[in-house]
Amino acid sequence: MSIVITGATGFLGSHLIGELLAQDSGEPLIILGRHAPDTLRHRLETAVQELREPPMRPAALRRLRYVYADLTRPRFGLPAGQWSQVVREATTVWHCAAHINLLGDAADHYQVNVTGTRHVLQLVDQSPAARLLHISTAFVAGRRSSGHVLETDLRDEGFDLAYQESKYTAERMVHHWVRQTGREALILRPAVLVTDRAPARHSAGQPVGVLHHLVRQALRAGAATDPAFVQLLSGHGAGTALRIRIPVDPSSTINLLRVDHAAAAMVRAAAHRGPTVRTLHVTHPHETPFSTVMRAFTLRYPGLVLEADPELGAASPLESLFAREAASLLSHTTHHRTYDRTHFRQAVGTFPDPAPVTSAYLARALRDPERAAGANRSGGAAYGRN
């Protein structure tokens, strides 16, 4: 019997694979992905080895099996015999795959996040012994900007991004499937996941890379007319004190969680069986002030000063450019809301709470902007995870 995983080469997925392989169950892991098996093997095993300390033992990596699969097609586009084999062997299905291009087209999000989830449910439906572990996002709360979001909350209060709405729709599909079948599903809603580690080769970028890309885009625009911005981009702008105002409330917060902590917590939570369907917020117990994020950019680019100004009166051309490009992203991530973690704490037991995400930690996370942003903006991110 086997664990089936979608989205294994994504930012979260590669960390989850490391956690699952660290267990001594010996259970095979079937990796479903859009690339040829040899390419999947190279990408995933390289990422897992670079992310783990110490590196994974070769015997653990031999548990991995690779299958080309297109989640947007019925039966993943697999031949009947191969589909039947996956159905027959599946005992647990981790559905991590998602289109995470936060600024992307609604049709692309629907195709992967909704249609893809429908096809995963078909797989689980035909595998009587299989249990579904569905990776959603804490941002299914959409435009709900304040209050305490319960793990049982799932209501449409409007959305800033097609990504949010598609993940909300996918969650509703999982709930409907559970009601129709009486089967078991665990829904995991992670926060914005981050790491300060150097990215592994062939691994997906992290979500903060999108914001970093937009900041660098603004700096490049400034560099066209002001040499001081050239110094900032090169990391030699100390003493420059160039100010860029961004359209956010200075008291707003963002929920950030270290990806290695999230992956370990998810695997631990998955071992806890409960009611037919449960939803867990895999979030940090304390919101990170957005001022911490702005401070991280100052550490990354000495001489740059980001200031929160929700009104943004008399904006410079540079500030207007950034506000236009980043508006939906900032609305997506910055709020005054908090997240209930009652069911999560019950599921993980004595698992420790995470360390705070500091500005120094985030500054280290911002060291490779083009790679992180590219992975999250391109179609190649379709089967990654945020």
C-alpha positions as CSV (number, residue, x, y, z in Angstrom):
1,M,0.0,0.0,0.0
2,S,1.2,3.5,-0.8
3,I,1.0,7.2,0.0
4,V,0.0,9.2,-3.1
5,I,1.2,12.8,-3.2
6,T,0.5,15.7,-5.7
7,G,2.6,18.8,-5.7
8,A,5.6,17.1,-4.2
9,T,8.1,19.4,-6.0
10,G,6.5,22.5,-4.7
11,F,7.8,24.7,-1.9
12,L,5.8,23.0,0.8
13,G,5.6,19.6,-1.0
14,S,9.4,19.1,-1.0
15,H,9.5,19.7,2.8
16,L,6.6,17.3,3.3
17,I,8.4,14.6,1.4
18,G,11.4,15.0,3.6
19,E,9.2,14.6,6.7
20,L,7.4,11.6,5.4
21,L,10.7,9.9,4.4
22,A,12.1,10.5,7.8
23,Q,9.4,8.2,9.2
24,D,10.4,4.6,9.3
25,S,7.1,3.2,8.0
26,G,8.7,1.8,4.8
27,E,5.5,2.7,3.0
28,P,6.1,3.6,-0.7
29,L,5.4,7.2,-1.8
30,I,3.9,7.6,-5.3
31,I,4.8,11.0,-6.6
32,L,2.4,12.4,-9.2
33,G,3.7,15.2,-11.3
34,R,3.6,16.8,-14.8
35,H,7.2,15.9,-15.7
36,A,8.7,12.6,-16.9
37,P,9.6,10.3,-14.0
38,D,13.4,10.8,-14.4
39,T,12.9,14.6,-14.3
40,L,10.6,14.3,-11.3
41,R,13.2,12.1,-9.5
42,H,16.1,14.5,-10.2
43,R,14.2,17.6,-9.1
44,L,12.6,16.1,-5.9
45,E,15.6,14.1,-4.7
46,T,17.9,17.0,-5.2
47,A,15.6,19.3,-3.3
48,V,15.0,16.8,-0.4
49,Q,18.8,16.1,0.0
50,E,19.6,19.8,0.1
51,L,16.8,20.7,2.5
52,R,17.5,17.9,5.0
53,E,20.3,17.9,7.6
54,P,21.8,15.3,7.6
55,P,21.0,14.3,4.0
56,M,18.4,11.5,3.5
57,R,19.7,8.0,3.4
58,P,19.6,6.3,0.0
59,A,17.3,3.6,1.4
60,A,14.7,6.2,2.2
61,L,14.8,7.6,-1.3
62,R,14.1,4.2,-2.7
63,R,10.6,4.5,-1.3
64,L,9.8,7.1,-3.9
65,R,8.0,6.1,-7.1
66,Y,7.3,8.6,-9.9
67,V,4.3,8.8,-12.2
68,Y,3.6,11.3,-14.9
69,A,0.2,12.8,-14.2
70,D,-1.8,15.8,-15.4
71,L,-4.3,16.7,-12.6
72,T,-6.4,18.8,-15.0
73,R,-7.4,15.7,-17.0
74,P,-9.8,13.0,-15.9
75,R,-7.9,10.1,-14.3
76,F,-4.8,12.4,-14.5
77,G,-4.5,11.4,-18.2
78,L,-3.2,8.0,-17.1
79,P,-3.7,4.7,-19.1
80,A,-6.4,2.6,-17.5
81,G,-4.0,0.1,-16.1
82,Q,-1.8,2.6,-14.4
83,W,-4.8,4.5,-13.0
84,S,-6.2,1.3,-11.6
85,Q,-2.8,0.5,-10.0
86,V,-2.7,3.9,-8.2
87,V,-6.3,3.5,-7.1
88,R,-5.6,0.0,-5.8
89,E,-2.5,1.0,-3.8
90,A,-3.5,4.3,-2.3
91,T,-4.0,4.4,1.4
92,T,-3.4,8.1,1.9
93,V,-3.6,10.9,-0.6
94,W,-1.8,14.2,0.1
95,H,-3.2,16.8,-2.3
96,C,-0.6,19.6,-2.2
97,A,-0.7,20.6,-5.9
98,A,-2.0,24.1,-6.5
99,H,-1.6,27.0,-8.9
100,I,-0.1,29.6,-6.7
101,N,0.6,32.4,-9.1
102,L,-0.9,35.1,-6.8
103,L,-1.3,37.6,-9.6
104,G,-2.3,35.0,-12.2
105,D,-5.4,34.5,-14.4
106,A,-8.6,33.2,-12.9
107,A,-9.0,30.5,-15.5
108,D,-5.6,29.0,-14.7
109,H,-6.4,28.9,-10.9
110,Y,-9.8,27.3,-11.6
111,Q,-8.2,24.7,-13.9
112,V,-5.6,23.5,-11.4
113,N,-7.1,24.3,-8.0
114,V,-10.7,23.4,-8.7
115,T,-10.7,20.9,-11.6
116,G,-7.5,19.3,-10.2
117,T,-9.2,18.8,-6.8
118,R,-12.2,17.3,-8.5
119,H,-10.0,14.7,-10.2
120,V,-8.2,14.0,-6.9
121,L,-11.5,13.3,-5.3
122,Q,-12.3,10.9,-8.1
123,L,-9.1,9.0,-7.2
124,V,-9.9,8.9,-3.5
125,D,-13.5,8.0,-4.2
126,Q,-12.4,4.9,-6.1
127,S,-9.9,3.9,-3.4
128,P,-12.1,2.7,-0.5
129,A,-9.1,2.5,1.9
130,A,-7.7,5.9,1.0
131,R,-7.9,9.0,3.3
132,L,-7.6,12.5,1.9
133,L,-5.3,15.1,3.2
134,H,-6.1,18.3,1.4
135,I,-3.8,21.3,1.6
136,S,-5.8,24.5,1.4
137,T,-4.8,28.0,2.7
138,A,-5.7,30.2,5.6
139,F,-6.5,32.8,3.0
140,V,-9.8,31.2,2.0
141,A,-11.0,33.8,4.5
142,G,-10.7,36.2,1.6
143,R,-11.6,39.8,2.3
144,R,-12.5,39.2,5.9
145,S,-10.1,41.8,7.3
146,S,-10.7,41.5,11.0
147,G,-12.0,39.2,13.8
148,H,-11.0,35.7,14.8
149,V,-11.3,33.2,12.0
150,L,-12.5,29.8,13.3
151,E,-11.3,26.6,11.8
152,T,-14.9,25.7,11.0
153,D,-15.5,29.0,9.1
154,L,-15.9,28.7,5.4
155,R,-18.0,31.4,4.0
156,D,-17.8,33.7,1.0
157,E,-17.0,37.3,2.1
158,G,-15.5,38.3,-1.2
159,F,-12.0,37.7,-2.4
160,D,-9.0,39.8,-3.4
161,L,-7.4,37.2,-5.7
162,A,-8.6,34.4,-8.0
163,Y,-6.2,32.2,-6.0
164,Q,-8.2,32.7,-2.8
165,E,-11.6,32.0,-4.5
166,S,-10.3,28.9,-6.2
167,K,-9.0,27.4,-2.9
168,Y,-12.3,28.3,-1.2
169,T,-14.2,26.5,-4.0
170,A,-12.0,23.5,-3.7
171,E,-12.6,23.3,0.1
172,R,-16.3,23.4,-0.5
173,M,-15.9,20.5,-2.9
174,V,-14.1,18.5,-0.3
175,H,-16.9,19.1,2.2
176,H,-19.5,18.1,-0.3
177,W,-17.6,14.9,-1.1
178,V,-17.5,14.0,2.6
179,R,-21.2,14.6,3.0
180,Q,-22.0,12.5,0.0
181,T,-19.7,9.6,0.8
182,G,-19.2,9.6,4.6
183,R,-15.5,9.3,4.0
184,E,-12.7,10.9,5.9
185,A,-10.8,14.1,4.9
186,L,-8.4,16.4,6.7
187,I,-8.1,20.0,5.5
188,L,-4.9,21.8,6.3
189,R,-4.9,25.6,6.0
190,P,-1.3,27.0,6.1
191,A,-0.3,30.6,6.6
192,V,2.2,32.3,4.3
193,L,5.2,29.9,4.4
194,V,8.7,31.2,4.5
195,T,12.3,30.0,4.9
196,D,15.6,31.7,5.4
197,R,17.5,28.8,3.9
198,A,19.2,29.1,0.5
199,P,16.7,27.6,-2.0
200,A,17.5,24.1,-3.2
201,R,18.3,23.6,-6.9
202,H,15.2,22.8,-8.9
203,S,12.9,23.7,-6.0
204,A,9.9,26.1,-6.2
205,G,10.2,29.7,-5.0
206,Q,8.6,30.9,-1.8
207,P,5.6,33.3,-1.7
208,V,7.5,36.3,-0.3
209,G,9.4,36.2,-3.5
210,V,6.5,37.9,-5.3
211,L,6.6,40.9,-3.0
212,H,10.4,41.0,-3.3
213,H,10.1,41.0,-7.1
214,L,7.7,43.9,-7.0
215,V,10.0,45.9,-4.7
216,R,13.0,45.3,-7.0
217,Q,10.8,46.2,-10.0
218,A,10.1,49.6,-8.4
219,L,13.8,50.0,-7.5
220,R,14.8,49.2,-11.1
221,A,12.3,51.8,-12.3
222,G,13.9,54.4,-10.0
223,A,17.4,53.3,-11.2
224,A,16.5,54.5,-14.7
225,T,16.7,58.1,-13.5
226,D,18.4,58.1,-10.1
227,P,21.9,56.5,-9.5
228,A,21.0,56.1,-5.8
229,F,18.6,53.3,-6.7
230,V,21.5,51.6,-8.6
231,Q,23.4,51.6,-5.3
232,L,20.4,50.2,-3.4
233,L,20.0,47.3,-5.9
234,S,23.7,46.4,-5.5
235,G,23.5,46.4,-1.7
236,H,25.7,49.5,-1.4
237,G,23.0,52.1,-0.5
238,A,23.8,52.5,3.2
239,G,23.2,56.2,4.2
240,T,21.1,56.8,1.1
241,A,17.7,56.9,3.0
242,L,15.5,56.6,-0.1
243,R,11.9,56.4,1.0
244,I,9.0,54.5,-0.7
245,R,5.6,54.7,0.8
246,I,3.3,51.6,0.3
247,P,-0.5,51.6,0.6
248,V,-1.0,49.5,3.8
249,D,-2.3,50.3,7.2
250,P,0.7,50.6,9.5
251,S,-1.0,48.5,12.2
252,S,-1.7,45.6,9.8
253,T,-0.3,42.1,10.3
254,I,0.5,39.1,8.2
255,N,0.6,35.5,9.4
256,L,4.0,34.0,8.5
257,L,5.2,30.5,9.4
258,R,8.4,28.7,8.8
259,V,7.9,26.0,6.1
260,D,9.9,23.4,7.9
261,H,7.8,23.8,11.0
262,A,4.6,23.7,8.9
263,A,5.6,20.5,7.2
264,A,6.5,18.7,10.5
265,A,3.3,19.9,12.1
266,M,1.2,18.6,9.2
267,V,2.7,15.2,9.2
268,R,2.1,15.0,13.0
269,A,-1.5,16.2,12.6
270,A,-2.2,13.7,9.9
271,A,-1.4,10.9,12.4
272,H,-4.2,12.0,14.6
273,R,-7.5,10.6,13.4
274,G,-10.7,12.4,14.2
275,P,-14.2,13.2,12.9
276,T,-15.1,12.6,9.2
277,V,-13.9,16.0,8.2
278,R,-11.7,18.4,10.1
279,T,-10.0,21.7,9.2
280,L,-6.8,22.8,10.9
281,H,-5.2,26.2,10.8
282,V,-1.5,25.6,10.3
283,T,-0.7,29.1,11.3
284,H,1.6,31.0,13.6
285,P,0.0,31.7,17.0
286,H,1.2,35.3,16.8
287,E,0.6,37.6,13.8
288,T,3.7,39.3,12.4
289,P,3.4,43.1,12.2
290,F,3.8,44.2,8.6
291,S,6.4,46.7,10.0
292,T,8.6,43.6,10.5
293,V,8.4,42.9,6.8
294,M,9.2,46.5,5.9
295,R,12.2,46.4,8.3
296,A,13.4,43.2,6.5
297,F,13.6,45.1,3.2
298,T,15.7,47.8,4.9
299,L,18.1,45.1,6.2
300,R,18.2,43.5,2.7
301,Y,18.7,46.9,1.0
302,P,20.5,49.3,3.3
303,G,19.4,52.8,2.6
304,L,15.9,51.8,1.5
305,V,13.1,53.0,3.9
306,L,9.6,51.5,3.3
307,E,6.8,53.4,5.1
308,A,3.2,52.3,5.4
309,D,0.7,55.0,4.3
310,P,-2.8,53.8,3.5
311,E,-3.8,57.1,1.9
312,L,-0.7,57.6,-0.2
313,G,-1.5,61.2,-1.0
314,A,0.7,63.0,-3.6
315,A,2.3,59.7,-4.6
316,S,5.5,59.8,-6.6
317,P,5.5,57.9,-10.0
318,L,7.5,55.2,-8.3
319,E,5.0,54.9,-5.4
320,S,2.1,54.9,-7.9
321,L,3.8,52.1,-9.8
322,F,4.3,49.9,-6.7
323,A,0.8,50.6,-5.4
324,R,-0.8,49.6,-8.8
325,E,1.3,46.4,-9.1
326,A,1.1,45.3,-5.4
327,A,-2.5,46.3,-4.4
328,S,-4.1,42.9,-4.7
329,L,-1.1,41.1,-3.2
330,L,-1.1,43.5,-0.2
331,S,-4.8,43.1,0.3
332,H,-4.4,39.3,0.2
333,T,-1.7,39.2,2.9
334,T,-2.2,42.1,5.3
335,H,-5.1,42.1,7.8
336,H,-6.1,42.7,11.3
337,R,-7.6,39.2,11.8
338,T,-6.3,36.2,13.8
339,Y,-6.7,32.5,13.3
340,D,-8.2,29.9,15.7
341,R,-5.9,26.9,16.3
342,T,-8.0,24.8,18.6
343,H,-8.4,21.7,16.4
344,F,-4.8,22.1,15.3
345,R,-3.5,22.0,18.9
346,Q,-5.6,19.0,19.6
347,A,-4.2,17.2,16.6
348,V,-0.5,17.9,17.2
349,G,-0.5,17.5,21.0
350,T,2.8,18.5,22.6
351,F,4.3,19.7,19.3
352,P,6.0,23.0,20.2
353,D,4.9,26.3,18.9
354,P,7.1,27.9,16.2
355,A,9.8,30.6,16.8
356,P,8.9,34.2,15.9
357,V,9.5,35.3,12.3
358,T,11.9,38.2,12.7
359,S,13.0,40.9,10.3
360,A,16.5,39.4,10.3
361,Y,15.0,36.0,9.3
362,L,12.9,37.6,6.5
363,A,15.9,39.5,5.2
364,R,17.7,36.2,4.7
365,A,14.6,34.9,3.0
366,L,14.8,37.8,0.5
367,R,18.2,36.9,-0.8
368,D,17.2,35.3,-4.1
369,P,14.4,37.5,-5.6
370,E,14.4,36.5,-9.2
371,R,14.2,32.8,-8.6
372,A,11.5,33.1,-6.0
373,A,9.4,35.5,-8.0
374,G,9.8,33.5,-11.2
375,A,8.6,30.3,-9.6
376,N,5.5,32.0,-8.3
377,R,4.7,34.0,-11.4
378,S,5.2,31.4,-14.1
379,G,3.0,28.6,-15.2
380,G,5.7,26.3,-13.8
381,A,4.3,27.1,-10.4
382,A,1.0,25.4,-11.2
383,Y,1.8,22.3,-9.2
384,G,3.7,23.9,-6.4
385,R,2.5,25.0,-2.9
386,N,2.5,28.3,-1.0
